Amino acid sequence: MILKSAATLAVLAVFAAPAIAQTNVVCDEASIAKAEQQIGQISDGAKKIESTKELGMAKDAITANDMEKCKSHLENAIKGMDAM
């Protein structure tokens, strides 16, 4: 029983880690450049298009100095990449 509970917690930790990491997205030029490079490696056309669109909106938001909007769009672009 203890082993089963430990295995369940381990699985939950694996799935929770990416979700926690995404909440710490920083919208800056370096993050956008990194996302742009990663999007270039996506092979799924639909996911690539959606992530590229979100990244474009993040770039527009950072240019307008709207960091909350930039962060939101950058997070969406990253989420689109996660499903690769």
C-alpha positions as CSV (number, residue, x, y, z in Angstrom):
1,M,0.0,0.0,0.0
2,I,2.8,2.4,0.9
3,L,4.6,1.5,-2.4
4,K,1.5,2.2,-4.4
5,S,1.0,5.6,-2.7
6,A,4.7,6.5,-3.3
7,A,4.3,5.6,-7.0
8,T,1.2,7.7,-7.3
9,L,3.0,10.7,-5.7
10,A,5.9,10.2,-8.1
11,V,3.6,10.3,-11.1
12,L,1.9,13.4,-9.8
13,A,5.2,15.1,-9.3
14,V,6.3,14.4,-12.8
15,F,3.1,16.0,-14.2
16,A,3.1,18.9,-11.8
17,A,6.7,20.0,-12.5
18,P,6.0,21.3,-16.0
19,A,2.9,23.2,-14.8
20,I,4.8,24.8,-12.0
21,A,7.7,25.8,-14.4
22,Q,5.3,27.5,-16.8
23,T,4.0,29.8,-14.1
24,N,7.5,31.3,-13.9
25,V,7.7,32.4,-17.5
26,V,9.6,35.7,-17.9
27,C,8.8,37.8,-20.9
28,D,12.1,39.2,-22.2
29,E,14.1,39.1,-25.4
30,A,16.1,36.1,-24.3
31,S,12.9,34.1,-23.6
32,I,11.3,35.1,-26.8
33,A,14.5,34.1,-28.8
34,K,14.6,30.7,-27.0
35,A,10.9,30.1,-27.8
36,E,11.4,31.1,-31.4
37,Q,14.3,28.6,-31.7
38,Q,12.2,25.8,-30.2
39,I,9.2,26.6,-32.4
40,G,11.5,26.2,-35.4
41,Q,12.0,22.6,-34.4
42,I,8.3,21.7,-34.2
43,S,7.4,19.2,-36.9
44,D,3.6,19.3,-36.4
45,G,2.4,22.0,-38.8
46,A,-0.8,23.0,-36.8
47,K,1.1,23.2,-33.5
48,K,3.9,25.2,-35.2
49,I,1.4,27.7,-36.7
50,E,-0.4,28.2,-33.4
51,S,2.8,28.6,-31.4
52,T,4.2,31.0,-34.0
53,K,1.0,33.0,-33.8
54,E,1.1,33.2,-30.0
55,L,4.8,34.2,-30.2
56,G,4.0,37.0,-32.6
57,M,1.4,38.3,-30.2
58,A,4.0,38.1,-27.4
59,K,6.4,40.1,-29.5
60,D,3.8,42.8,-30.1
61,A,3.0,42.9,-26.4
62,I,6.6,43.3,-25.4
63,T,7.0,46.1,-28.0
64,A,4.0,47.8,-26.4
65,N,5.5,47.3,-23.0
66,D,2.5,45.2,-21.9
67,M,4.4,42.5,-19.8
68,E,1.3,40.7,-18.6
69,K,-0.1,40.2,-22.1
70,C,3.4,39.2,-23.3
71,K,3.7,36.6,-20.5
72,S,0.3,35.2,-21.3
73,H,1.0,34.8,-25.0
74,L,4.5,33.4,-24.4
75,E,3.0,30.9,-22.0
76,N,0.5,29.9,-24.7
77,A,3.3,29.5,-27.2
78,I,5.2,27.2,-24.8
79,K,2.1,25.2,-24.0
80,G,1.6,24.6,-27.7
81,M,5.2,23.3,-27.9
82,D,4.7,20.9,-25.0
83,A,2.3,18.9,-27.0
84,M,5.0,18.0,-29.6
